[in-house]
Amino acid sequence: MSESEASVTRLLAAAVASGLAPGFVALWGRPDEPQCVAFGQRGLGAGPVTPDTWYDLASLTKPLVTTTLFLLARRQGMGLEDPLECFLPELKGSPWASVTVFQCLTHTAGFPAWAPLYAYGEPSREGYLRAVRELCTEHRVLFVADEIQSGLGRAGTTFACDHEGVVPDVYVLGKALGGGIVPISAVVADEEVLGLFRPGEHGSTFGGNPLACAIGRKVIEILRTGELQRSSAELGAWLLETLRAAEIPTVREIRGRGLWIGIELAPEAGTARAACERLLAEGILAKDTHETTIRLAPPLVITRDELAWALERIVPVLETARA
């Protein structure tokens, strides 16, 4: 590792140790091989940062890429709270001259988009959403919740955000809104947000389909009874408990909420794709994701007997899974 690379890693490690930021990933190329370092945690109460951790960065100034880090490091005396004009003279006199290195690493385009990861990755820890909601309210930032997969009863509540009693500024909905029959999506917010749009500023190529809209209205009518949400919560809890009780040796973890279950396979079990293909041969449609996770998302109208039938096939397939 060169001195420039070492100076960057020291800076990032010190920033995490001092609490300036929860974690960083730095990736750069070399003629022989790429280099990558990772520090800290992925977020509030989340797991550690790893080299494959990705961050969405959409800076209103410009993203602080590794090349910029090296430029700053070579000029010595780099501090995360120092304005960029101290290190990049071309910014002097510009509106961004006073922007700090730390702000470049943390500044976003103006709103955090959140999607729960119950079936894909590590779900949000208790209290995380409330903390995000409080921060967004304090700084007048829109909180956008991607509830396309998690919403409309899937997670055992009308919206996954309901588990923490959080109401975002904007919901993004789809898939389930069409009852699995027709494509339809929706952006839901109050008039203060959606009232900012003027005719012609937002639209959909195939929007306004009368059949899709009629089905969407019927889905909302059914959800208002709360029956699908209760069924999802009760059957999902039973499914989760039954799968965990099986103590399948090739399974590392089983997680989920409502009828949205993620089965994390151990390395010796092979790929999730191979397991899903074996499940398909048994008449069960499951989805592989991240190479190691099997996602179960049965229809919300499924019965306990139908789930029991599926379990009789899922458990043996997983028990015999091998790389």
N, C-alpha and C positions, 0 to 999 in steps of 0.2 A: 504494500500500500504506500502510495506516494505521500509526501508531506501535505500536499493540498487535500488529498483524500482523508488523511488522518485528521487534519484540522476541521474538516466538515463533520466527521464522525464525533469528534470531541465536542463540537458546538451543539450538535443535536442531542448527544447524551447528557450534556450539562443542562440543556433546556428542559428535558424530561425530568431530570433529577431535581431541578429547582421548582417544578410545577408550572412552568410557563405553558406547556402543552402536554396533552396526555401521551402522544406518541408520534413518531415520524417513520417514514420509509424513504430512503434515498437510493436511486438506481442510476448507474452511469455505465457507459460503454468503454471498453478498452480493446486494443487490437486483438488480444488473445481471448478474452472472455469478459462477459458483463460482470459488474460488481454491484452488490446490494447490501445495505445494512438496515437494520430495523431496531427501533427503540420503543419502550413504553407500552401503553395499553391502547386498544382501538377506540376507547371512549369511556363514558361514565360507567364504571362497574363492568366493563367488557373484558374480553380475553386479551392476551398479549398481541402486540403487533408482530407479524411475521413477514418474511420477504414477499409473500404473495398478497399482502394486504393492499387494497386499492382505495384511494380517496378520490371523491369527485370534487374537483376544484374549478370554480368558474369565477375568477377574480374580476372585479370591476376595474382593477388596475392592470395587472398582468400576473400570471402564475409565477411563483418563484421556482423555476426549474433548477435541476442540479447544476447546469452550466452557470447559472447566476450565482449559486452557492459557491462554486469554485472561484468565480471572479471576486466575490466578496471576501472569501477566505484568503486569496492571494494578496489582498490589500491590507491584510492584518487588522487586528483590533475590531473584528466584527462582533456586534452585539445584537441580539434579537430586538431590543427596544430602540436601536439607533435608526434614524430616518435614512431612507435609501439614498438621498442626495449625498450622504457622507461617503458612499461607496461607488455610486454611479453618477458621475458629474453631468452626464447628458440629461438627467432628470431635473437639474437645477432650473428653477423658474417655472416648472410645470406644475399642474394641479396635484401631481402625485409625489412631489418632492418630499413631503413630510410623512409619507406612508412608511411605516416601519417594516423591518424584515418579518417580525412576528405577525403583523397584519396581513402580509402577503401569504403567509402560510395558513392563515385561518379565515381570511375574508371570503365570503361566498357571494353569489349573485343576488342575494336578498331574501331567500327563503329556503329553509331546510325541507327536503322531501323525505318522508319516512315510510318504510314498508316493513311490516313484521316479518320475521324469518323463522317462524315456528317449524316449518317443514323443510326449509333450505339450510339455514345456518343457525348460529346462536341467537335465540330470541332476546328481545330487549329485557333488561333486568328490571325488577320492580322499582318503580319510581323514576325510571328514565324518561318516559313520556311526559310525566308531570313536570320534570325539570326542563324539558325542551319547551313545553307549553308556557311555563313561567318566563323563560328567557325570551321567547318570541314576543310575549305580551309586553315585557319590560322594554324591549328594544323596537317595538312596533314592526315586527317582522312577520310575514305570513307563514303559517305552519300548514304545509300541504301533506295530507296523508294519502298514500297510495293504497287504497283498499280494494283494488281490482280483484285480487284473489282472496284476501282475508275478510272482506266485507260481506254484508247481506247474509249473515248467519253461519258462514263457514267456520269461524273460530268460536262458535257457541254463543255469540252475542250478535246484535245487528251489525256492529262494527267492532273490529279488534281493539280500537281505541277505547271502547266502552269498558274493557277490563280494568283500566286505570281511571275511569271517569273523566277522560280527556276529550274535549271537543276541539278539533282542528279548525282552521279558518276555511280550508278547502278539502273536500273529499274528491278523489278520483275513483270512479266506479266503472265496471264493465263486466263482461262474461256472464256472471250469475244474474245480472239484471235482465238478460234475455232468456232466462230459464233454461239455458243450454240448448235453445232451439234456434234463435236468431241473433245476429251480432248487433249489439247496442252498447253504448257507453254514455257516461255522464260526468260532468264536472259540477259539483254541488257546493254552493256557498251562499252567504246571505247577500242582500242587495248592496251592502256597502262595498263588497268585493266585485261581484258580477256586474254591478251597476256602472263600473268603470268602462266596460266594453260598449262600443258604439256599433251600429249596424255595419256589417262588412269587415269588422276587425277579427271576427272569430266565426268559424263555420266548419261544416263537415261535408265531404263530397257526397256521401250517401245518407246524410242525416235526414230525419223527418219521415223515414219509412213508416207508413201507417200500421203495418202488421207488427213491426218491431216495437213501436211505441205502445200499441195495445197490449202486447205481451209484457212489456216493462211495467205498465200500470197494474196489470194483474199480479205480477210478482210482488210489487210494493204492497198491494192489498193483502196478499197472503202473509207477507212478513209482518204486517201490522198486528196479526193475531198472536205473534210470538211463538207459535207452535214449532216452526222449523228451528228457531234458535234454541228452544228447550230440548228438542230432540237431538240436535247437534251436540249440545253440551253433555247430555246424559249418555248418549251412545258413544260419543268421543271419549269420555272419561272411562267407560267400560272397555272400549277397544284398547285404549292406552294401558290400562291396568292389566288386561288379559295378555297383551303382547309382552309387557315387562315381566309378568309372572312366569312366562314360558322360559325365561332365562336362556335365550338362544346363544350358544357360545360364539357364533360368528357375528354377533351384533354388538357394537360398541355402546350405542346409546339409542334410546327411543324417546322422542319428545313430541309435543304438540298441544293444541288446544282445539276443542270441538272436533269436528270431523276433518281434521287437517293434521296428519301424522307424518313425521319424518323418522325414518329408520336408518341410522348411521352404521354402516358395515365396518367390521374390522378389516385390516389389510389382507389377512389370509382368506377372506371371503370372496375375493375377486371384485369385479366392478359392479356398480349398481345397475348398469345397462344389461349385463349378463343376467343378473338376478331378475330384472324386469321382463326379460325375454322368457325366462323360465316360468314366471308368474303368468305371462300371457298365454303360454301353452296350457296352463291350468284354468284359463278362463277369467283371469284377473288382470285388469288394465291398471298399471301403475306407471309412475314417471320417475326416471332417473335424473339426478341433478348433482352437480359438483363431483361426479364420478363415484362418490362413495355414499350417496344418500338416496334412499327410495322414498318417494312421496306418495302417500295414500290420501286421496281426496274423493271419497265416494259421494254419490248424490245425496243431498240433504233429505230426500224422501226414502232413503234406504231403511230397512227394518233390522231388528236385532237378529232375526233368523238368517237374513241374508249376510250380515256381518259374520255370524258364526260359521256359515258355509265358507266364506272367504278365509277365515282364520284356519280352518281345517286344511287349507292348501298353502297359505302363506307360511305358517310355522315350519312344515316339512321342507319347503323349498329353501328357506333360510338356514335350516339346520344342516342341510346337505351342501350348502354353498361352499365352494372352494375355488381358489385362484386357478 
